[in-house]
Amino acid sequence: RIPPSVQSKMSELVASGAGLCSTAKALAEGCDIIILVVTGSPQVEDVLTREDGILEGLKPGAVVIDCSTSMPASTLRMAARVETAGGRFLDAPMTRTPKEALEGRLNLLVGGERSLYEEVLPLLESFAENITHVGATGAGHAMKLVHNFVSLGEISVIAEAAASAAAAGVDPAMFVEVLSKGGGGGVALDRLTPMILDNDPTSLKFVIANARKDIGYYTEMAGDFGTSRMAADGILAMLETQVQAGHGDSFVPELVKLLESGGE
């Protein structure tokens, strides 16, 4: 069942000239380039491989661009399936926030053949500001997971520190000022500052459940590579605690207040 909010947005798009298809297969039959933006690897695999899915209707030479946040191992499998079906594949996950998305100023991290990247670059530039070709197929998704581990990791650390500072009686404005002038300054602090000072979590409209998913993907990838994931495991445990406590739909900046009660 399609939520009312999504139905409303679909109606707006149709009114602006978009078309509706009854199946992913029907969509693929009418497209030369297909951009996927779904939750994660299970959803990417489903929309590509299910009955009446994209692969059943893929046109010869068509391009599939996966802008979702996905597991590199899954990406390589799906790229092979697309190529077997006669298509071409790029992974191009996005960074930045919904604000930049509305402004057409997303960042894209692209993995795949350089020639294909250059072929579709004008299309990517229509909705992204900074576009980086980071390597072969799967490299885009690997870089996205590394990026989100660093970004969400910094936010989690600052949120936990803010909770301890509040418990110690530190003025929130002083906390922000000191961090901003030292090693704690940067984008992560900027995104948390409205929550710390004004109890406003909307500077980062990214829910805790999705943060938990992304860090979970990172730890799985690190496990596949055999690299250390000790810090990531700690951040994952923090986020998992919040999800299990029923806060999965809260925005990530709300960690500042949630952690003041001991993390639950």
C-alpha positions in Angstrom: 0.0 0.0 0.0 1.4 3.4 -1.0 1.4 5.9 1.9 -0.7 9.1 1.3 2.4 11.3 1.4 3.9 9.3 -1.4 0.7 9.3 -3.4 0.5 13.1 -3.1 4.1 13.4 -4.4 3.3 11.0 -7.2 0.3 13.1 -8.2 2.5 16.2 -8.3 5.0 14.5 -10.5 2.4 13.2 -12.9 0.9 16.7 -13.1 4.4 18.0 -14.0 4.6 15.5 -16.9 5.9 12.3 -15.4 4.4 8.9 -16.4 3.3 6.0 -14.3 4.1 2.3 -14.9 2.4 -0.6 -13.4 5.6 -2.7 -13.1 9.3 -2.2 -13.0 9.5 -4.3 -16.2 7.2 -1.9 -18.0 9.3 1.0 -16.8 12.5 -0.6 -18.1 10.9 -1.3 -21.5 10.5 2.4 -22.0 13.8 3.7 -20.7 17.4 4.1 -21.9 18.6 5.1 -18.4 17.2 3.9 -15.1 18.1 5.5 -11.8 17.5 3.5 -8.6 17.1 5.3 -5.3 15.8 2.9 -2.7 16.6 2.0 0.9 19.4 -0.5 0.4 20.7 -3.7 -1.1 17.7 -5.9 -0.5 15.4 -3.4 -2.2 17.9 -2.9 -5.1 18.1 -6.7 -5.7 14.3 -7.0 -5.5 13.4 -4.3 -8.0 16.0 -5.6 -10.4 15.4 -9.4 -10.2 11.8 -10.0 -9.1 9.1 -11.2 -11.5 8.2 -8.3 -13.8 11.3 -6.5 -12.5 13.7 -4.3 -14.3 15.9 -7.0 -15.7 12.9 -8.6 -17.5 12.3 -5.4 -19.4 15.8 -4.1 -19.8 16.6 -2.7 -23.3 19.9 -3.6 -25.0 22.5 -1.2 -24.0 20.3 0.5 -21.3 22.1 2.0 -18.3 21.2 1.2 -14.7 22.5 3.7 -12.2 22.1 2.7 -8.5 22.1 5.8 -6.4 21.1 3.9 -3.3 23.4 3.1 -0.3 24.2 -0.6 -1.0 26.7 -3.3 -0.1 29.6 -3.5 -2.6 29.3 -7.3 -2.7 25.7 -7.0 -3.7 26.5 -4.3 -6.2 29.0 -6.5 -8.0 26.4 -9.3 -8.2 23.7 -6.9 -9.5 26.1 -5.3 -12.0 26.9 -8.8 -13.4 23.1 -9.5 -13.7 22.5 -6.2 -15.5 25.4 -6.9 -17.9 24.1 -10.5 -18.6 20.7 -9.0 -19.4 22.4 -6.7 -22.0 22.6 -3.6 -20.0 25.4 -1.4 -18.4 25.8 -0.5 -14.7 27.1 2.3 -12.5 26.9 2.7 -8.8 26.5 6.4 -7.8 25.4 6.8 -4.2 24.5 10.2 -2.9 25.7 12.3 0.0 24.5 15.5 1.5 21.0 16.1 2.9 17.4 16.5 1.6 18.0 20.3 1.5 20.7 19.9 -1.2 18.6 17.3 -2.9 15.8 19.8 -3.4 18.3 22.4 -4.7 19.8 19.9 -7.2 23.1 20.1 -5.3 23.8 16.5 -4.2 27.2 14.8 -4.2 27.7 11.6 -6.2 30.4 9.0 -5.7 30.5 7.0 -8.9 31.9 3.5 -9.5 32.1 1.8 -12.9 33.7 2.2 -16.3 35.1 5.7 -16.9 33.7 5.9 -20.4 30.2 5.1 -19.2 30.6 7.7 -16.4 31.5 10.3 -19.0 28.6 9.3 -21.2 26.0 9.9 -18.5 27.8 12.8 -16.7 25.5 15.5 -18.2 22.5 13.7 -16.7 24.1 13.4 -13.3 25.0 17.1 -13.4 21.3 17.9 -13.7 20.8 17.0 -10.0 24.2 16.9 -8.4 26.8 19.6 -7.7 30.0 17.5 -6.9 30.4 14.3 -8.9 33.5 12.1 -8.3 34.5 9.0 -10.3 36.1 7.0 -7.5 36.9 3.7 -9.3 35.6 0.5 -10.7 32.2 -1.0 -10.1 31.4 -1.1 -6.4 33.9 1.6 -5.5 31.2 4.2 -5.3 29.2 2.2 -2.7 32.4 1.3 -0.8 33.3 5.0 -0.6 29.7 5.9 0.5 29.9 3.5 3.4 33.3 4.9 4.4 32.0 8.4 4.1 28.9 7.6 6.2 30.9 5.8 8.8 33.1 8.9 9.3 30.1 11.4 9.1 27.7 9.4 11.3 30.6 8.4 13.6 31.5 12.0 14.3 27.9 12.9 14.9 27.4 10.0 17.3 30.6 11.0 19.3 29.5 14.7 19.5 26.0 13.7 20.5 27.3 11.5 23.3 29.7 14.3 24.4 26.9 16.8 24.4 24.9 14.5 26.7 27.8 14.3 29.2 28.4 18.0 29.0 24.8 18.7 29.8 25.0 16.3 32.8 28.1 18.2 34.0 26.2 21.5 33.8 28.1 22.9 30.8 26.2 25.6 29.0 25.2 24.3 25.6 26.3 27.5 23.8 29.7 27.2 25.5 30.0 23.5 24.5 29.4 24.5 20.9 31.7 27.4 21.0 34.6 25.4 22.5 34.2 22.6 20.0 33.9 24.9 17.0 37.2 26.5 17.9 39.0 23.2 18.3 39.2 19.7 17.1 35.4 19.2 17.3 34.6 21.8 14.7 33.2 20.9 11.3 30.1 19.7 9.4 29.1 17.2 12.1 29.0 19.9 14.8 27.2 22.3 12.4 24.4 19.7 11.9 24.0 19.1 15.6 24.2 22.7 16.7 20.5 23.5 16.1 19.5 20.5 18.2 22.0 21.4 21.0 21.0 25.0 21.2 17.3 25.1 20.1 16.1 21.5 20.3 15.7 21.6 16.5 16.5 18.2 14.8 15.6 19.2 11.3 19.1 20.3 10.2 19.7 16.6 9.3 16.5 14.9 8.2 18.0 11.4 8.3 16.5 8.9 10.7 18.3 6.7 13.2 17.1 3.5 11.6 18.8 4.4 8.3 22.0 5.5 10.2 21.9 2.1 11.8 21.5 0.4 8.4 24.5 2.3 6.9 26.8 1.6 9.8 25.7 -2.0 9.7 26.7 -2.2 6.0 30.0 -0.6 6.9 30.8 -3.2 9.6 29.8 -6.0 7.2 32.1 -4.6 4.5 35.0 -4.2 6.9 34.4 -7.8 7.9 34.5 -8.9 4.3 37.8 -7.0 3.9 39.3 -8.2 7.2 39.9 -4.7 8.4 39.4 -3.3 11.9 35.9 -2.3 12.8 36.1 -1.7 16.6 35.0 1.9 16.5 32.2 1.1 14.1 31.0 -1.7 16.3 30.6 0.7 19.1 28.6 3.2 17.0 26.5 0.4 15.6 25.6 -0.8 19.2 24.6 2.8 20.1 22.3 3.1 17.1 20.9 -0.4 17.5 20.0 0.5 21.1 18.0 3.5 19.9 16.2 1.4 17.2 15.3 -1.3 19.7 14.0 1.4 22.1 11.6 2.6 19.5 13.5 5.6 18.3 14.3 4.4 14.8 12.1 7.1 13.1 13.7 9.9 15.1 16.2 12.2 13.2 19.8 11.5 14.0 20.4 14.9 15.8 17.8 13.7 18.4 20.6 11.5 19.7 21.7 14.5 21.7 18.6 14.3 23.9 18.1 10.5 23.8 21.7 9.9 25.1 21.1 12.2 28.1 18.9 9.5 29.6 21.7 6.9 29.4 21.1 5.9 25.8 17.7 4.3 26.1 
